[in-house]
Amino acid sequence: MGYDWGSIAKAYVKCFDEIKDAFNVVLKNVIRPIYDCMLLAASAENPKWYFYYKNAKKKRIREKYETLLQNKFFQLLAEKN
């Protein structure tokens, strides 16, 4: 009458791994290009920021310019409303 909890847990882990892989594919192929277009639109006034965001060798520098572009994008959105 007992359940084999080990095999049930393995099945759940396998199922969640497949869901995670599918979500990563969606994230990489759909969300990321939209996000890059958003940052590109925000860099209209200062295109160097987008260049540095895409091409900087150090992660710290990429994050700095990504943050600048995000702030600029939301500032532009706030001005429109």
PyMOL commands that set and color helices and strands:
alter all, ss='L'
color gray80, all
select helices_A, chain A and resi 5-42+47-55+59-80
alter helices_A, ss='H'
color red, helices_A
deselect
rebuild
show_as cartoon
